[in-house]
Amino acid sequence: MNYLAHLALSHDNSDTMLGNFIGDFVKGSNYNSYSPAIRTGILLHRKIDAFTDLHPLVKESMSLLKEPFGRYSGIMVDMFYDHFLAANWQEFRPDIPLNKFVNRVHKILMFNYFRLPGDVKKMLPFLIKSRRLEKYANITDLGRALNIMSRNTTLPNNTNEAIRILKENYATFEMQFRSFYPDVVAMVDTELINVQHDAENADYRE
């Protein structure tokens, strides 16, 4: 799952949302430098990633991208799934419109700016200005986000091929996402208490 899904799965707790958002940028036991509530988000991020990587439906989605993207196919699936979440947001989160949810995320990130890892600080102004989380719903804007990632990471610069595969297999990817997403929601609902316990007791185990 990519940024939007991680945020949506954070049970609307501001600190958990913050931790879930920065999860990829906090390595190993470095999460101990954060408060227990933010640790919960970081550990939840790791739990979601592990669950996603092993899920058979996600593997089916990845198989459609393996030939051109190899080990990066999982990243592409994460982005595609965020697209389907954004495009069908009101179905999955009828409690709040996507634009208001994104506004709240921006406020949380800005309020906690000085607590963010350096790489997150660098990308945050563009993330907010472009409203990237909201624009995942549009395939053209999704392509722009992939282009940016390819310029700033090791992701192959093959956006046109990624978008072609998405369009040609759109119904299949959407079906896989729709079947997978309730599973990850249920996992989070079940495991959140355990994650919170681990976060609160992390200092004693590290």
Salt bridges, closest charged atoms under 4 A:
ASP12 OD2 - ARG93 NH2 3.01
ASP12 OD1 - ARG104 NH1 3.70
ASP24 OD1 - HIS45 NE2 2.89
ASP49 OD1 - HIS6 NE2 3.08
ASP49 OD2 - HIS45 NE2 3.12
GLU91 OE2 - ARG178 NH1 2.56
ASP95 OD2 - ARG93 NH2 2.71
GLU134 OE1 - ARG131 NE 2.54
ASP141 OD1 - ARG144 NH1 2.52
GLU161 OE2 - ARG164 NH2 2.52
GLU168 OE1 - ARG164 NH1 2.68
GLU174 OE2 - ARG178 NE 3.16
ASP183 OD2 - HIS55 NE2 2.86
ASP189 OD1 - HIS11 NE2 2.85
GLU191 OE1 - LYS47 NZ 3.64
ASP198 OD1 - HIS197 ND1 3.85
ASP203 OD2 - ARG39 NH2 3.10
